[in-house]
Amino acid sequence: MSEHAPLAPSSSEQWGHCSGSVAAQADMPDLSSEQAREGTAAHWVMSETLLNHQDTTRGGWLACHQFIGSKAPNGVIIDDKMAEGAQVHVDDVLEVCWRFNALPDLLIEHRVRMPRIHEQNWGTLDSALYLPDRALLFIWDYKHGHREAKPDGLQLFDYLAGLAEKFGINGELDRQTRVVSRIVQPFCYYARGPVREWAGFLSDLRGVWNQLYAKAHEVFAGPTLSTGPWCRDCKAVGKCSAARRAGYNYIDMVNEPYAMDAMDAADLAVERGILVDGLSTAKARLDAVEDELQHRIRGGQVGTGLALETGSGRLEWSVPPAQARALASQFGVDAAKDAVLTPTQTLALAPKEIRPHLKATMEKLTRRPAGKLKLVPAEESIGSRAFKRK
């Protein structure tokens, strides 16, 4: 079995809704972001800490902070944030294990297969615990990022299909087996805390498994394209014709017959969900198109009517903080806060009558670094304006 499944649970939100996403992304480069690399390192800390608790021969329990400064297998150095996030996951898992005196039965970074979905569907879950005498099944997934993830998403439900297979939970037992599905997301800053939970019976997932089964088999026999929030993480969104047409349909309404809606609060709530999904899809497509245009323009392609130029960043001091504070104090401005005030903030605090003098003095001690590249109409670019006849 290879390391990465064609139908990975981690991408089930994509192929479970859009079977064409697998073929569309097959030739796309896998560019791992720094945040993803940090998340992988945090997962390593989490699993190593849990394995240490589980293995009584190691002679003592480790806490996640003890890994700070260590190097994860992917080369990332463990910092405070990674250790802090991993510890949240460890604490929640251990609380359940100790409550039921079931630490030896805990599955940690465990590979499961989902043949009831498809033979090409397998993956490695973070943590899971099955208590057959209580007909109770727990599963946890750690997310290191800020974007909110759902405990009732396709990824965890896909893993649960594999756990049902592993433990021989058949169509009779699944109606009696309660499931607790948890997402641990320390840096999402969710109002109710870092751990979100979905609870129900395993039989409640039959409809979801049927959906995954149908889409998984579509992947290899007649894939189709469907747009939605899952497009946000699709590497092929920039070349997807369905995403392009969905974006056009979303914004292109011209000369519609005059009619005003009379919507109650429930209708508005439904529309809000539709708009959130639509904006997510449109933004993913826009980001991908802009990245591709920038790449092509840098490569010398013409005919887009666009140009690349560098905007201006925020004004900042070009001298050490102590020198900046000393300058401000000469003009009666106290810039000695927890960190030195920005030049703009310093000017704002100066008395009106001396502000021009302070600004003139600051000109040699400040700079405005280059901002991000952005796309602008070619005729409005700085280069075009510089050579335009007056």
Summary of the structure (lengths in Angstrom):
residues: 390
radius of gyration: 27.2
end to end distance: 68.6
largest distance: 85.4
contacts: 1090
relative contact order: 0.10
helix: 48%
strand: 15%
